[in-house]
Every structure is written in structure tokens, then in C-alpha cells.
Amino acid sequence: MLAKDSVHMKPNPNVLFKRLGEEMVLFNLDTDHFYELNGPAARFWELLSAGHDTAEVSERMLDEYEVDRDQLASEADALLASLQQEGLVSSGE
């Protein structure tokens, strides 16, 4: 999805988040669940929460990390699916 398509995903407004060093801690007010994102996943959340669509996030991540485009797309798609399943992001159409 990320390599070709631009999808606008946005964080759930009921999710609080804070960067703690290399990690991003999220708290979903709807479910009272905490989540921890490490390294690249934390950066992915940071860029997404700054309003970038997935194509922009992908390009920035490719610039910042030594990773293959297809590998990034696969891992980002899996992360987005998990974030959606937990109600942390939604499609911003």
C-alpha cells in the first residue's frame, strides 16, 4: 500500500501520546489501554500524527532509515493494520 498509494490515516483524537527517548507511549482513552512503539514505529507514529499521509511518511522513513522500499511498505502496512485494529488510527477520508 505505502509504496504506491497515498492514504491519509489519522490518529484517534482520544489517543494521548508522548515520546520517551526512543519510544512512543500511547494511551487510548476509549479503552484505557497503553501501547509502546519502539524505534521506527515510534517515528512512524510521530510523522502520522503530524498530519503526513502514508506516502509522505514512507518517503521520510526511506530517507531516515536504511531500509528497502518493499520491506518498509510491508512493515508499515502491518503496523497500520495493528493500529487500526486497536482503534488508534482511522482512515481520514
C-alpha atoms as an extended CHARMM CRD file, in Angstrom:
* protein
*
        93  EXT
         1         1  MET       CA              0.0000000000        0.0000000000        0.0000000000  PROA      1               0.0000000000
         2         2  LEU       CA              2.5960000000        2.5680000000        1.0160000000  PROA      2               0.0000000000
         3         3  ALA       CA              4.8790000000        2.2410000000       -1.9680000000  PROA      3               0.0000000000
         4         4  LYS       CA              2.1750000000        3.2090000000       -4.4690000000  PROA      4               0.0000000000
         5         5  ASP       CA             -0.8150000000        4.7060000000       -2.7270000000  PROA      5               0.0000000000
         6         6  SER       CA             -1.2680000000        7.7700000000       -0.6090000000  PROA      6               0.0000000000
         7         7  VAL       CA             -3.6200000000        7.0590000000        2.2530000000  PROA      7               0.0000000000
         8         8  HSD       CA             -4.4730000000        9.5850000000        4.8960000000  PROA      8               0.0000000000
         9         9  MET       CA             -4.6690000000        7.8770000000        8.2540000000  PROA      9               0.0000000000
        10        10  LYS       CA             -5.1560000000        9.9780000000       11.3240000000  PROA      10              0.0000000000
        11        11  PRO       CA             -4.6610000000        9.2350000000       14.9970000000  PROA      11              0.0000000000
        12        12  ASN       CA             -7.7800000000        8.7300000000       17.0600000000  PROA      12              0.0000000000
        13        13  PRO       CA             -8.3300000000       12.0490000000       18.8960000000  PROA      13              0.0000000000
        14        14  ASN       CA             -8.8680000000       10.0320000000       22.0910000000  PROA      14              0.0000000000
        15        15  VAL       CA             -5.3060000000        8.7040000000       21.9930000000  PROA      15              0.0000000000
        16        16  LEU       CA             -2.7570000000       10.5680000000       24.0680000000  PROA      16              0.0000000000
        17        17  PHE       CA              0.8960000000       10.0820000000       23.1860000000  PROA      17              0.0000000000
        18        18  LYS       CA              4.2880000000       11.1330000000       24.4140000000  PROA      18              0.0000000000
        19        19  ARG       CA              7.8120000000       10.4320000000       23.2230000000  PROA      19              0.0000000000
        20        20  LEU       CA             10.0690000000        8.9930000000       25.9000000000  PROA      20              0.0000000000
        21        21  GLY       CA             13.5640000000        8.7100000000       24.4380000000  PROA      21              0.0000000000
        22        22  GLU       CA             13.4380000000        6.2740000000       21.5370000000  PROA      22              0.0000000000
        23        23  GLU       CA              9.9220000000        5.1120000000       22.4260000000  PROA      23              0.0000000000
        24        24  MET       CA              6.4510000000        6.4990000000       21.9280000000  PROA      24              0.0000000000
        25        25  VAL       CA              3.9000000000        5.7150000000       24.6300000000  PROA      25              0.0000000000
        26        26  LEU       CA              0.2390000000        5.8480000000       23.6410000000  PROA      26              0.0000000000
        27        27  PHE       CA             -2.8180000000        5.7540000000       25.8630000000  PROA      27              0.0000000000
        28        28  ASN       CA             -6.2410000000        5.0950000000       24.3710000000  PROA      28              0.0000000000
        29        29  LEU       CA             -8.8210000000        6.9470000000       26.4650000000  PROA      29              0.0000000000
        30        30  ASP       CA            -11.6130000000        4.8550000000       24.9140000000  PROA      30              0.0000000000
        31        31  THR       CA            -10.1860000000        1.5400000000       26.1340000000  PROA      31              0.0000000000
        32        32  ASP       CA             -7.7930000000        2.5620000000       28.9480000000  PROA      32              0.0000000000
        33        33  HSD       CA             -5.0120000000        0.6090000000       27.2210000000  PROA      33              0.0000000000
        34        34  PHE       CA             -1.3740000000        1.6590000000       26.9970000000  PROA      34              0.0000000000
        35        35  TYR       CA              0.8110000000        0.9270000000       23.9710000000  PROA      35              0.0000000000
        36        36  GLU       CA              4.5290000000        1.2870000000       23.3920000000  PROA      36              0.0000000000
        37        37  LEU       CA              6.1000000000        1.8640000000       19.9940000000  PROA      37              0.0000000000
        38        38  ASN       CA              9.8580000000        1.4940000000       19.5960000000  PROA      38              0.0000000000
        39        39  GLY       CA             12.3380000000        2.9950000000       17.1390000000  PROA      39              0.0000000000
        40        40  PRO       CA             10.9680000000        3.2120000000       13.5930000000  PROA      40              0.0000000000
        41        41  ALA       CA              7.3890000000        2.5060000000       14.7200000000  PROA      41              0.0000000000
        42        42  ALA       CA              7.6210000000        5.4800000000       17.0980000000  PROA      42              0.0000000000
        43        43  ARG       CA              8.9020000000        7.6600000000       14.2510000000  PROA      43              0.0000000000
        44        44  PHE       CA              6.1050000000        6.3760000000       12.0110000000  PROA      44              0.0000000000
        45        45  TRP       CA              3.5250000000        7.4350000000       14.6270000000  PROA      45              0.0000000000
        46        46  GLU       CA              5.2300000000       10.8030000000       15.0480000000  PROA      46              0.0000000000
        47        47  LEU       CA              5.0370000000       11.5430000000       11.3290000000  PROA      47              0.0000000000
        48        48  LEU       CA              1.4730000000       10.2520000000       11.0340000000  PROA      48              0.0000000000
        49        49  SER       CA              0.3260000000       12.3410000000       13.9970000000  PROA      49              0.0000000000
        50        50  ALA       CA              1.9500000000       15.4130000000       12.4100000000  PROA      50              0.0000000000
        51        51  GLY       CA             -0.5950000000       15.0950000000        9.5920000000  PROA      51              0.0000000000
        52        52  HSD       CA              1.5100000000       13.3970000000        6.9060000000  PROA      52              0.0000000000
        53        53  ASP       CA             -0.2320000000       10.8880000000        4.6550000000  PROA      53              0.0000000000
        54        54  THR       CA              1.2430000000        7.4230000000        4.3100000000  PROA      54              0.0000000000
        55        55  ALA       CA              3.1160000000        8.2680000000        1.0950000000  PROA      55              0.0000000000
        56        56  GLU       CA              4.8510000000       11.1850000000        2.8300000000  PROA      56              0.0000000000
        57        57  VAL       CA              5.5950000000        9.0450000000        5.8760000000  PROA      57              0.0000000000
        58        58  SER       CA              7.0410000000        6.3590000000        3.6240000000  PROA      58              0.0000000000
        59        59  GLU       CA              9.3260000000        8.8020000000        1.7910000000  PROA      59              0.0000000000
        60        60  ARG       CA             10.5620000000       10.3400000000        5.0400000000  PROA      60              0.0000000000
        61        61  MET       CA             11.2260000000        6.9190000000        6.5540000000  PROA      61              0.0000000000
        62        62  LEU       CA             13.1570000000        5.8630000000        3.4470000000  PROA      62              0.0000000000
        63        63  ASP       CA             15.3230000000        8.9780000000        3.8240000000  PROA      63              0.0000000000
        64        64  GLU       CA             15.9030000000        8.4360000000        7.5410000000  PROA      64              0.0000000000
        65        65  TYR       CA             16.4180000000        4.6580000000        7.7030000000  PROA      65              0.0000000000
        66        66  GLU       CA             18.4410000000        2.2390000000        5.6270000000  PROA      66              0.0000000000
        67        67  VAL       CA             15.5830000000        0.0360000000        4.5280000000  PROA      67              0.0000000000
        68        68  ASP       CA             14.3190000000       -1.4350000000        1.2700000000  PROA      68              0.0000000000
        69        69  ARG       CA             11.1500000000        0.2370000000       -0.0680000000  PROA      69              0.0000000000
        70        70  ASP       CA              9.2510000000       -3.0840000000       -0.2610000000  PROA      70              0.0000000000
        71        71  GLN       CA             10.3100000000       -4.0670000000        3.2560000000  PROA      71              0.0000000000
        72        72  LEU       CA              9.2180000000       -0.6760000000        4.5920000000  PROA      72              0.0000000000
        73        73  ALA       CA              5.8710000000       -0.9290000000        2.8040000000  PROA      73              0.0000000000
        74        74  SER       CA              5.2550000000       -4.3970000000        4.2250000000  PROA      74              0.0000000000
        75        75  GLU       CA              6.1760000000       -3.4300000000        7.7770000000  PROA      75              0.0000000000
        76        76  ALA       CA              4.2620000000       -0.1420000000        7.6100000000  PROA      76              0.0000000000
        77        77  ASP       CA              1.1480000000       -1.9060000000        6.3230000000  PROA      77              0.0000000000
        78        78  ALA       CA              1.3670000000       -4.4000000000        9.2120000000  PROA      78              0.0000000000
        79        79  LEU       CA              1.8170000000       -1.5550000000       11.7090000000  PROA      79              0.0000000000
        80        80  LEU       CA             -1.1340000000        0.3810000000       10.2820000000  PROA      80              0.0000000000
        81        81  ALA       CA             -3.3140000000       -2.7400000000       10.4100000000  PROA      81              0.0000000000
        82        82  SER       CA             -2.4090000000       -3.2230000000       14.0890000000  PROA      82              0.0000000000
        83        83  LEU       CA             -3.0200000000        0.4410000000       14.8930000000  PROA      83              0.0000000000
        84        84  GLN       CA             -6.4190000000        0.2770000000       13.1600000000  PROA      84              0.0000000000
        85        85  GLN       CA             -7.3670000000       -2.9620000000       14.9040000000  PROA      85              0.0000000000
        86        86  GLU       CA             -6.6180000000       -1.3550000000       18.2920000000  PROA      86              0.0000000000
        87        87  GLY       CA             -8.6310000000        1.7690000000       17.3790000000  PROA      87              0.0000000000
        88        88  LEU       CA             -5.5610000000        4.0190000000       17.4960000000  PROA      88              0.0000000000
        89        89  VAL       CA             -5.9360000000        5.3570000000       13.9320000000  PROA      89              0.0000000000
        90        90  SER       CA             -8.6820000000        5.6570000000       11.3670000000  PROA      90              0.0000000000
        91        91  SER       CA             -8.9420000000        6.4590000000        7.7100000000  PROA      91              0.0000000000
        92        92  GLY       CA             -9.0870000000       10.2050000000        7.2460000000  PROA      92              0.0000000000
        93        93  GLU       CA            -11.2970000000       10.3470000000        4.1850000000  PROA      93              0.0000000000
